[in-house]
Amino acid sequence: MRVLYLLNISNPDRLSADSGWIFADLLVPALADAGAEVTVAAPAPAGDARCGFHQTKVPGTKYRARFSADIDELVALIQAERPNAVVANQIEEAPAVRTALLEAGSKALLVGYCHYLPFSFADGGQLLLDPSLNDAGLGRPVLLAFTAGLAACDRVMVHSSTAASWVSAAAARMTVNLGDRLRVVPAPRDERLVRDPATVRHVSGTGGAIGVYNHRLYAHYGTEQFVDLARGLSDSGAVRLRVMDLFGQRRAERKGLDDSPEKMREKLAVLPHVQVVSDRGDRVRYKNLLAGARFGIAPFRPGCPWSMSVIDCQGMGLPVISPRLGWLTEHIDPELCFTTPAEAVALAKRLATENEFHAVHAKRAHASTADFTPALVAARYLEAIS
């Protein structure tokens, strides 16, 4: 099978912070191992030497990534590659890709991957627009473009059962019937970030155990709620926090749309017992920063269909405490989910101080990622697009 993989990259200056790129970089070699011929069209190459690469422009903003597809370029690319399947990782681009397939005379299967959902659902079933894609009232146009992308696809892939439920419900409200086109295909774990917790000997340091928060610091990730939790954990005296600054210095275009990561970083940096650190884009350094922690903390993001950072922690044998939100409640052990800040602090203190409780949940966390090896995910991926 010949696969043309259309990948939007929002962070070309810090690829280690772009989960879509990491997903492709892990998945594409596994697809090649399974016999697929893959060409990646993206601003930066992903995969290995067996994979073709076509360089595309970096979209200036997240809105350009959704509304400025170059159909002429797509037609030429499809005619050159003659794929059996085209994967649009920016689902809003699917109508443009469908147009290009038509003009190129290609009968390739069009597959959309819903890597990011521009909406979520409240407990009462109310559809909520994602604030990160609602600048100048663009949230509803993005939602409509997302729905148009669903309608244009032969297959639609999502990360999780939670995401499948949300996408199905949103599509139905927009009178798009997905029928049997929807597939759940999770993202692969990074095998470089896998460690058997049974082999780890924890040594107590001064100042308490380390809890790691390794998520983007956008406001729409619920970072303000994490800042409040960080104050409570700091006051507990049992926990130190290691907060990952995954972005470093961002491009002016990105800061112009949303400067919340810089503001949140400043708020966290002045808190006692909170260390803000950078992996400098180095996966080895990132692994070492995780390895020195005792547990992880999930984001407070309501529309969370998946979290690669959570999987990173769990693969390393770090239990993750989590608010009861979205996919997090589907995947994380119910014993580690909380509703109130007081519950979160109590869970963190137990993981920090009770070795047996920690050992049980470290084992469960590690085991929860076993089905996410690149080889297993690639098999599910090829089955979905066949």
ROBADO-788942 format. One record per residue: residue in three letters; x, y, z of N, C-alpha, C, O in turn. Coordinates in steps of 0.05 Angstrom, whole numbers, plus 5000, padded with zeros to 4 digits. Layout:
BEGIN
ALAXYZXYZXYZXYZ/...
This chain:
BEGIN
MET501749765000500050005000501750255000503750275015/ARG501050444983502550704982500850914997498550954991/VAL502051035018500651215035501951495032504351525036/LEU500351695027501251975027500252095054497852115058/TYR502052175071501452255098501852565099504052665099/LEU499552705100499653005100499653095129497753065144/LEU501953215137502353285166502753575169504553695158/ASN500953705184501353975193503153985217502753825236/ILE505054165218506854195241506554475251507154665236/SER505754505275505354775287507754885301508055125306/ASN509654705308512054785323514554695309516054535320/PRO515154785285517554695270520154765284522254635280/ASP520054975301522455055316522854895341524954925354/ARG520954735349521254555372519554305367517354285378/LEU520654135350519053895342518353715366516353575365/SER520053715386519453545409516953625424515953475441/ALA515953875419513453965431511053935413508854015420/ASP511453815390509253785371508453495370509753325358/SER506253435384505453155387504653025360505052785356/GLY503653185341503053075315505452975301505452765288/TRP507653135303510153055290511352805304512252625291/ILE511252805331512352575345510852325338511952115333/PHE508152345336506452115328507352015301507751775297/ALA507752195281508552115255511351995255511851795242/ASP513152115270515952015271516151735282517851585274/LEU514351665301514251395312512751205294513450965292/LEU510551295282508751125267509851045240509650815232/VAL510951245225511651195197513650965194513350805176/PRO515750945211517550715208516150455213516750255201/ALA514250455232512750205238511050135214510649895209/LEU509850325201508350275176510150155155509349965141/ALA512550265152514450155133515249865140515449695123/ASP515649815166516249535175513949345167514449115161/ALA511549455166509249285160508749265130506849135121/GLY510549385114510449355085509249595070509049575045/ALA508449805083507250035070509550215058511650225070/GLU508950345036510650555025509550825033507250885025/VAL510950975048509851225060511451465051513951465052/THR510051665042511251925037509952125056507552155057/VAL511652275070510652475089510952755076513052835067/ALA508752895074508753175064508353355088506253355101/ALA510453505095510453665120512553875119514353865102/PRO512554065138514654265139517354145147519454265142/ALA517353915161519853785169519553485166517353375170/PRO521653335159521453055155520852895180521552975202/ALA519452675177518852495199519352215190519052155166/GLY520052035208520451755201523451695197525151815210/ASP523951515178526751445173527351455143525751545127/ALA529751345135530651375108528851225088529051285064/ARG527351035097525550885079523151055070521750975051/CYS522651275083520251425078520851665060522851795062/GLY519051705041519351945024518652195039517352185060/PHE519552425028518952675042518552895021520152925003/HIS516353045025515753275008515453515027513653515044/GLN517153715024517053935043514854135035514554215012/THR513254205055511154405052511754645069513454635086/LYS510254865065510655105080509655085108507754925114/VAL510855235126509755255153507455445154507755675146/PRO505055355162502855545164503455755185504355695207/GLY502956015178503556225197502156205223503256265244/THR499656115223498056085247496455825246496255705225/LYS495155755268493555515269491055545251489855345243/TYR490255795246487955835228488655795199487155685184/ARG491055885191491955845164492255535159491755445136/ALA492955385179493155095176490454975169490354755157/ARG488355115177485655005172484255125148482455005137/PHE485155365140483655505119485255585094484255735078/SER487655485091489255585068490655355054493055375047/ALA489255135048490354915034491054995005489555134992/ASP493354904996494254954968493454714950494754514950/ILE491254754936490154524921491954464897492254224890/ASP493154664885495054614863497354424872498054244859/GLU498454484896500554324907499654044913501053844907/LEU497154024923496053754930495653594904496253354904/VAL494653714883494253574858496953464847497153224840/ALA498953634847501553554837502753324854503953144843/LEU502353344880503453144898502052874894503352664893/ILE499452884891497952634887498652504860498952264859/GLN498952664840499752564814502552444814503052244801/ALA504352564830507052464831507252204848508752024841/GLU505752184870505951964888504151734882504751504888/ARG501851784869499851584862499251404886499551164885/PRO498251524908497751374932495251204930493451254915/ASN495150994947492650844951490950974973488550944973/ALA492351114991490851245013492351515019494751525019/VAL490751715023491751975032490752035060488252025065/VAL492552085078491752145106492052445111494252555109/ALA489752575117489752855124489752885154487652845167/ASN492052955165492152985194491053245204490553285228/GLN490553435186488953675192486253625180485853685156/ILE484353535196481753435185480353655170478853595151/GLU480653905177479354125162480254145133478854275117/GLU482554035127483654045099482353825082482853825057/ALA480853645093479853415077478253495053478553375032/PRO476453705054475053785030476953875007476453804984/ALA479054015014481054094994482453854983483053834959/VAL483153655000484453414991482553254972483353144952/ARG480053244980478053104963477853244935477653104915/THR477953504935477953654910480453584893480253544869/ALA482753574907485253514892485153224881486153184859/LEU484053044896483852764887482052754862482652614843/LEU479952904862478152914839479653024814479452914793/GLU481053254818482453374796484753204786485353204762/ALA485953054804488252884796487352614784488952464774/GLY484752564785483652314775484452074792484751854781/SER484752124818485651904836483351784851481451924859/LYS483351524854481351384869482351304897481251124910/ALA484451444906485551384933483551424955481751604953/LEU483751264975482051284999482951545014485251585018/LEU480951705022481551945037481051895067478751825074/VAL483051915083482851855112483452115127485452245123/GLY481652175146482152405163482852305191481652125202/TYR484952435203485652365231484952605248486052825244/CYS483252565268482352785285484252805309483752725331/HIS486652915303488652935324487853135345488653105368/TYR486253335338485553545357482553605352481753635329/LEU480953625373478153685370477653975377478454065398/PRO476254125360475754405366473254455383472054665383/PHE472554245399470154265416470354055438472153875437/SER468554075457468253865477465253865485463754035475/PHE464553695504461753685513461653715543463253595558/ALA459853885553459453915581457853675591456853515576/ASP457753645618456353415630453453395621452353185618/GLY452253625616449453625607449053585577446853605567/GLY451253535563451053485534451353735517451053715493/GLN451953965529452254215514454954205499457054145511/LEU454854265473457354285458458754545463457554755461/LEU461354525471462954765478465154795457466554605451/LEU465455035447467655095428470255105444470355215466/ASP472355005432475055015445475955305444476155425422/PRO476555435467477355715467479955765451480355995442/SER481655565448484155615433483755655404485555745390/LEU481355595394480755625365478355805361476855785342/ASN478055995380475656175379476456465379474956635388/ASP478856535370479656805367477956945347477356835326/ALA477057195353475457355335472957205325472057245303/GLY471857025342469456885335469856675314467956595301/LEU472356575311472856365291472156085300472355895284/GLY471256055325470755785335468655635319468955395313/ARG466455775313464355635298465155575269464655355259/PRO466455765254467455685228469455455229469355285210/VAL471155435249472955205252471254955256471854745244/LEU469254965273467554735278466154645252466054405246/LEU465154835236463854765211465854645191465254465176/ALA468354755191470454645173471154365182471654195165/PHE471254325208471854055219469753855210470353635201/THR467153945212464953765204465053715174464453495165/ALA465653915158465953885129468153675123467953515105/GLY470253685139472453495136471553205141472253025126/LEU469853175162468752915167467152815144467352585136/ALA465452995132463752915110465352835085464452675070/ALA467652955082469252905058470852635059471852545038/CYS471152515083472952295086471552025081469151985087/ASP473151835072472251555070472651405097471151225103/ARG474651495112475151385139475751625157476951815148/VAL474951595182475551795202476751655226475551475237/MET479151735233480551605256480751805280481152035276/VAL480351695303480551845328482251685348482751455344/HIS483251825369485051705387483751515407485051315415/SER481251565415480151425438477151395435475951505417/SER476051225453473151195453471651455461469551515450/THR472851605479471751865486471652045461469552165456/ALA473752055446473852225422471852125402470552285388/ALA471551855399469651745380466751835388465251905370/SER466151825413463451905423462952205417460852275407/TRP464952375423464652655418464452725388462752885381/VAL466152605372466052655343463452565331462252705315/SER462452335339459952235329457652425337455952485320/ALA457652515362455552695371455652965357453553065349/ALA458053075353458353325339457453305310456153475299/ALA458253085297457553035269454553015266453353125248/ALA453252865284450352835283448853105285446853145272/ARG449953285303448653545306448853705281447253885276/MET450853655264451253795239450153635215450853695192/THR448553435221447253265201449253115183448653065160/VAL451553045195453452865181453352595193453852555217/ASN452652395177452452125187455051975181455751935157/LEU456551905201459151775197458851485190460751365180/GLY456551365196456051085189458250905201458750915225/ASP459450745184461650555193464350665187466250505185/ARG464650925182467251035174469051095197471451155193/LEU468151095222469651185245471350955256470350725260/ARG473851005262475750805273477250925297478051155296/VAL477650765318479250855341482050745337482450495337/VAL484050915333486850845330488451025348488851255341/PRO489450925371490951095389493651175378494651055358/ALA494851375390497551445383499551255394499051135415/PRO501851205381503851025392505451145415505851385416/ARG506250975434508051075455510851085443511450965423/ASP512551245456515351275448516951055463517251075488/GLU517950865449519450645462521950735476522950595493/ARG522850975470525151085485524351175513526051215530/LEU521751205517520651295543519151065556516951115567/VAL520350825556519050595569521050485589523350435583/ARG520050445613521650345635519950175654517850255662/ASP520949935660519449755678519749865706522049875717/PRO517549935719517850045747518949855767520049935787/ALA518849595761519949395779522949415781524149325801/THR524249545761527149565761528149825774530549875775/VAL526249995782526950255792527250255823525450155837/ARG529450355832529850385861529750685868531450835860/HIS527650765882527251045888528851115913528850985933/VAL530351335910531951445932530651705941530351885924/SER529951725966528751975976530752205976532952175987/GLY529952425964531552665965530552855986528452805999/THR531953075990530953276009528753445996528753495972/GLY526753516013524653686003522253545993520353675984/GLY522153285993519853135985520053015957521853085942/ALA518152835950518152715924517452915903516153115908/ILE518152845878517653025855515252935840515052705831/GLY513353115836511153075817511753235792512553465793/VAL511353115769512053245744509453325728507553175727/TYR509553565718507453665700508753725673510153925670/ASN508253555654509653565628507853625605507953495584/HIS506153825609504153905588504654185578506054345592/ARG503554245555503754515545502354705565500354635578/LEU503454945567502455135588500355325578499955545589/TYR498955245557496755415547494555445568494155255584/ALA493155665568490955705587488755505582487455415600/HIS488255435556486055245550486654965559484954785557/TYR489154905568489754645580488954645610489454455624/GLY487754865619486954885648489354945665489354875689/THR491355085654493855125669493355305694494755275714/GLU491455485693490855645716489955475740490655525762/GLN488455265734487555075755489954925765490154865789/PHE491854855747494254725757495954915775497054825794/VAL496055165768497455355785496355355813497855365833/ASP493655355815492355345842493155085856493655085880/LEU493154855841493854605853496754605862497454495883/ALA498454735846501354745852501754885879503454815895/ARG500155095884500355235910499655045933500955045954/GLY497454885929496654705950498654485954499154405977/LEU499854375933501854165936504354275949505654145966/SER505054525942507454645955506954685985508854646001/ASP504554765992503954816020503954546036504354546060/SER503454326022503354066036505953986048506053836068/GLY508154076036510854006046511853736038514153666043/ALA510153566026510953296018511753265989512853065981/VAL511253475974511653455945513153695934512553925942/ARG515053645916516153855900515153815871514553595863/LEU514854035856513854015829515954085808517454265811/ARG515953925787517653975764515854025741514453855731/VAL515854275732514154365710515854385684517854515684/MET514954255663516454255638515654495621513354535615/ASP517654645614517254865594517954745567520254745558/LEU515954635553516354485528516854665504518054575485/PHE515954915505516155085482518755235479519755275457/GLY519855325502522055515500521155775488518955865494/GLN522855895472522056155459520456095434521455965415/ARG517956195433516156135410516356365390517156585396/ARG515456295366515356495344513456725351511456675366/ALA513956955341512257195347509357145338507557235351/GLU508957005315506256955305504656795325502256835329/ARG505956605338504556425357504056575383501856555394/LYS505956735392505456895417503357105412501857175431/GLY503157205388501257415382498357315384496557465392/LEU497857065378495256945381494656865410492356885419/ASP496656765424496256655451498856665466500656505461/ASP499056865484501456885500501156755528502756815546/SER499056595532498656475558500956295567501456285591/PRO502356145549504555975560506656145574507756055595/GLU507256375563509356545576508356655603509856665622/LYS505756725603504656835628504456615650505156665673/MET503656375642503456155661506256075671506556015695/ARG508156075654510856005662511856195683513156115702/GLU511256455680512156655699510756615726511956635747/LYS508156545726506656495751507856255766508156265790/LEU508456045751509455805764512355845774513055725795/ALA513955995760516756025767517256155794519356115806/VAL515256315803515656455828514556305852514856395875/LEU513256075848512155915870514355765884516255655871/PRO514255745911516255575925515855285919513655185914/HIS518055135919518054845914517154775886516354545881/VAL517254965867516554915839518954975822519955205823/GLN519754785806522054815789521054805760519854605751/VAL521455025745520755025716523254965700525255105702/VAL523054745685525454645671524854605641522554585633/SER526854615625526654565596528054315588530254255598/ASP526854165570528353935559530054015536531553845525/ARG529954265528531554375506531154225480532954225462/GLY528854095477528353945453529853685451529953565429/ASP530953595473532653355473531153135487530453155511/ARG530452915473528852695484530352545506529052435524/VAL532952535505534452405527534152575552533752465574/ARG534552835550534153005573531352985584530852985608/TYR529352985566526552955573526152695589524852705610/LYS527252475580526952225594528252245622527052145641/ASN530552365624531852385650530252555669530152495693/LEU528952765659527252935676524852785686524052815709/LEU523652605669521452445678522452225698521152175718/ALA524752115692525751895708526251975737526051815755/GLY526852235742527352325769524852385785525052465808/ALA522552355772519952415786518752165799519451945792/ARG516852215816515451995830512651945818511751715817/PHE511452155808508852125795508352365776509852555776/GLY506252335759505552545741502852675747501352555763/ILE502352905735499753035739498653095711499953205694/ALA496153015707494853055681493853345678493653485698/PRO493353435653492353705649489453735657488053535660/PHE488553985662485854035669484254125643482554305645/ARG484853995621483654075596481053935591480953685588/PRO478754075590476153945587475953785561474953555562/GLY476953885539476653745514479053575508480253605486/CYS479753405526482253235523481452965511480452795525/PRO481952925485481352665473483752465475483452235468/TRP486052565484488452405486490652585498490552825495/SER492652465511494952615520497452455518497852265533/MET499152535499501652385496503452425520504952245527/SER503252655533504852695557504152515580505852425595/VAL501552445582500652255602501851985596502851845614/ILE501651905570502751645562505751635567506851425575/ASP507151855562510051865568510651795597512451635603/CYS509151915615509451865644508851565650510451435663/GLN506651475640505851205647507750995635508350795649/GLY508751045611510750855600513250835617514550635617/MET513851055631516151065649515550955676517250955694/GLY513050855680512250745705511550955726511750905750/LEU510751195717509951405735506851405737505551455717/PRO505751355760502751385763502051675757503551865763/VAL499751725746498851995739496152045753494251895751/ILE496152265769493652345781492152535762493452675746/SER489552535762488052665741485352775750483952645766/PRO484553005740481853095743479952915728480752795708/ARG477452895736475552725722474552875697472352995698/LEU476052855676475353005651475952825627478052695626/GLY474152835607474652725581475952445580475152275596/TRP477852415562479152155558480652065583481051835588/LEU481452265600482952195624481452005641482651815653/THR478852035644477251855661476851585647476351385660/GLU477151575621477051325606479551155611479450915613/HIS481851295612484351155612485751125639486950915645/ILE485551325656487051325681485551175703483051185704/ASP486951025719485850865741483951045757484751255766/PRO481450955762479551115777480551195804479751405815/GLU482251025816483351095843485051345843485551465863/LEU486051415819487851645817486451895806487752095800/CYS483851885802482352115792481152275816480352165836/PHE481152535812480152705834478152905823477952965799/THR476553015841474553215835475253485847474753695835/THR476353485871477053735885480053755889481453555888/PRO481054005893483954035899484853885923487053775924/ALA483153865943483853715968484353415961486153295972/GLU482653305944483053025936485652995921487052795924/ALA486253185904488753175889491153185907493053025903/VAL491153355927493353375946493653115961495853015966/ALA491452995970491452745985492652525968494252365978/LEU491852505942492952295925495952335921497552145922/ALA496752585916499652645912501252565937503452455934/LYS500252625961501652555985501852255989503852155998/ARG499752105981499851815983501951705964503551525972/LEU502051805939503951705920506851785929508751635923/ALA507052005943509652095951510751945975513151905978/THR508951845992509851736018509151446022510451316039/GLU507251336008506451056013507550875991506550875968/ASN509650735997511150585977509450365964509550315940/GLU507850225980506150005969504050125950503650015928/PHE502750335958500750465941502050555915500850515893/HIS504350675917505750765893506550535875506150545851/ALA507550315886508450095870506149965855506549895831/VAL503849935867501549825854500749995830500249895808/HIS500650255834499750435812501950485791501350535768/ALA504450455799506650475779506450235760506750275735/LYS505850005770505549765754503149785735503249725712/ARG500949885746498549925730498950135708498050095685/ALA500350345715500850565695502450455672501850505649/HIS504550315678506350195657504750005640505050015615/ALA503149835652501649635637499549765619498849655598/SER498549995626496450125611497350225584495750295567/THR499950225579501050315553501950075535502950125513/ALA501449835545502549595530501449575502502749465484/ASP498949665498497749635471498449865452497349875430/PHE500150045461500850275445503550265433504750475425/THR504750025430507350005417506950085388504850045376/PRO508950205375508650285347507850065328506250105310/ALA508849825333508049595315505149535317503749495297/LEU504049525342501149475345499449695334497349645322/VAL500249945339498750165328498850175298496750235285/ALA501150115286501350105257499449895245498249945224/ALA499249665258497449455248494549555249493049505230/ARG493749695270491049805272490650025251488450045240/TYR492650175247492550395227492150285199490350385185/LEU493650085191493349975165490749835162489549835140/GLU489749705183487149575182484949795177483049745162/ALA485250025190483350235188483150355160481050435151/ILE485450365147485550505120485450305097485650385074/SER485150055103485049855081482349835068481849685050/
